[in-house]
């Protein structure tokens, strides 16, 4: 296995990880920003509000995008194993 092969595998792994994590991170950041603005406007400083909303949102994303996430991971696995078989 050459350095180019290893670089390809690492690049694919990082891109797949970022693709899978992006929806969760974006929704969590947006919810955190919205809750922070509302808390600043109303001067309610309860930390559990943002935490609970983020957990619910991540759970909904997992339910809605679950099949896409699994398909993405399976595609990555097939590419890596196919690449390893061609060596």
C-alpha positions as CSV (number, residue, x, y, z in Angstrom):
1,X,0.0,0.0,0.0
2,X,1.5,3.3,-1.1
3,X,1.4,6.7,0.5
4,X,-1.1,7.8,-2.2
5,X,-3.4,4.9,-1.3
6,X,-3.3,5.8,2.4
7,X,-3.9,9.4,1.7
8,X,-7.0,8.5,-0.5
9,X,-8.4,6.3,2.3
10,X,-7.9,9.0,4.9
11,X,-9.4,11.7,2.7
12,X,-12.5,9.5,2.0
13,X,-12.9,8.8,5.7
14,X,-12.7,12.5,6.7
15,X,-15.1,13.5,3.9
16,X,-17.6,10.8,4.9
17,X,-17.4,11.8,8.6
18,X,-18.0,15.4,7.8
19,X,-20.9,14.5,5.5
20,X,-22.5,12.5,8.3
21,X,-21.9,15.0,11.1
22,X,-22.9,18.1,9.2
23,X,-26.7,17.9,9.6
24,X,-26.4,17.3,13.3
25,X,-23.9,20.2,13.8
26,X,-25.8,22.6,11.7
27,X,-29.1,22.0,13.4
28,X,-27.5,22.1,16.9
29,X,-25.8,25.4,16.1
30,X,-29.0,27.0,14.7
31,X,-31.1,25.9,17.7
32,X,-28.4,27.1,20.1
33,X,-28.3,30.5,18.4
34,X,-32.1,30.8,18.4
35,X,-32.4,29.8,22.0
36,X,-29.6,32.2,23.0
37,X,-31.3,35.1,21.3
38,X,-34.6,34.3,22.9
39,X,-32.9,33.9,26.3
40,X,-31.0,37.2,25.9
41,X,-34.2,39.0,25.0
42,X,-36.3,37.5,27.8
43,X,-33.3,37.3,30.3
44,X,-34.2,33.6,31.1
45,X,-30.9,31.9,31.8
46,X,-32.0,28.3,32.1
47,X,-29.3,26.1,30.6
48,X,-31.5,23.0,30.2
49,X,-33.8,24.6,27.6
50,X,-31.2,24.6,24.9
51,X,-29.9,21.2,25.9
52,X,-33.3,19.6,25.7
53,X,-34.2,21.2,22.4
54,X,-30.9,20.1,20.9
55,X,-31.5,16.5,22.0
56,X,-34.9,16.5,20.5
57,X,-33.7,18.0,17.3
58,X,-30.8,15.5,17.0
59,X,-33.2,12.6,17.6
60,X,-35.6,13.9,14.9
61,X,-32.7,14.3,12.4
62,X,-31.6,10.7,13.2
63,X,-35.1,9.5,12.5
64,X,-35.5,11.5,9.4
65,X,-32.0,11.0,7.9
66,X,-31.3,7.5,9.3
67,X,-31.6,5.7,6.0
68,X,-29.4,8.2,4.3
69,X,-26.8,8.0,7.0
70,X,-26.7,4.2,6.8
71,X,-26.5,4.3,3.0
72,X,-23.6,6.8,3.1
73,X,-21.7,4.6,5.6
74,X,-22.3,1.5,3.5
75,X,-21.2,3.2,0.3
76,X,-18.0,4.3,2.1
77,X,-17.4,0.8,3.4
78,X,-17.9,-0.7,-0.1
79,X,-15.5,1.8,-1.6
80,X,-12.8,1.1,0.9
81,X,-13.2,-2.7,0.7
82,X,-13.3,-2.5,-3.1
83,X,-10.2,-0.3,-3.1
84,X,-8.4,-2.8,-0.8
85,X,-9.4,-5.7,-3.1
86,X,-7.9,-4.0,-6.1
87,X,-4.5,-3.6,-4.5
